[in-house]
Amino acid sequence: MKMDIDMKARLLFIGLLLIAGTGALVWYLLAPRHYASYQIYTKEPVSGLMVDAPIEFHGVEVGKVTSIKLLEPQLVSILLSVQKDAPVSSATVATIISRGVAARGFTGYVYVSLEDMGTVASPLAAQPGEPYPVIPTAPTQLVTLDTAVNQVNTNVQAATDLMRSLLDRKSVASLRQSIDNLQQVSKALADNSTKLNSIVAAAERASRRVEPLLESSQNAVTSVQDVARQVRPLLESGQSSAKSLQNASGRLGPLLESGQGAVDMIQMQILPQMTKALADLEVLSNSFGDLANTINRDPSIVIRGRTPARPGPGEGK
């Protein structure tokens, strides 16, 4: 019995299904052997991050997100399935990043980026009380077009509220009054333009008169500078002379002290001896004076000597 074409097609389709199912079963059984699980915790919002979101290590996809759980009001647990040959170590840091103009849909998606941030890289092991090794996280980078538009909208709303609070009725009235006053001032200036022109002309004439005075002042300043340049050497020489006098006075002090000692020695020792010598000299001079008078009266005394005195009355020869 021959099989028709429809039967052959059915058998072929069933065979393909069996092959595909067997392959899927084998992949399902062998896949966990090639992947390792890691845990990350974050307190920041993870808007747009979904299960099966890609995990990239330095831009290369190495795994997928397998679980996202809210543990506390501000704590999210994310379970990662990463290839075992990926270089995850103690220096690895996880960052949740958005790519595209939105956080969801065909225009963008959110993924987990792994990067080495440290210099010392050691194998990452599970800590006590943790079922999987924990990868530290960096601040989330979820700046997309929709979040940026929301932020701009918030800023515009805040600016609008601020303008409304500033431009109330009183502020608008004051602003209008200021504008009216400015218009009045402008009108007054326009009406007095002739006077202003005359004032400007008078100022120009005064400036022409002031220019010679400024030139003469400049000449006077130049002369004073020349005199200062000439006086500077005199001042310098006067300073050197003062220093010389100070040095001389310092040297004159010991000399005066030694002169004072010499004067004291003259008064105490030499003057008494000189006074005595002068007295003896005066006595000797008087003796020579008497001898000279005697010789003048009787020059023969030099030859025969002095004759004995005549005996007085009652004296024998």
Helices and strands as residue ranges (DSSP letters): H 5-30, G 31-34, E 35-42, E 54-57, E 60-72, E 75-83, E 92-100, E 108-116, H 145-166, H 169-191, H 193-265, I 266-270, H 271-297, H 301-304
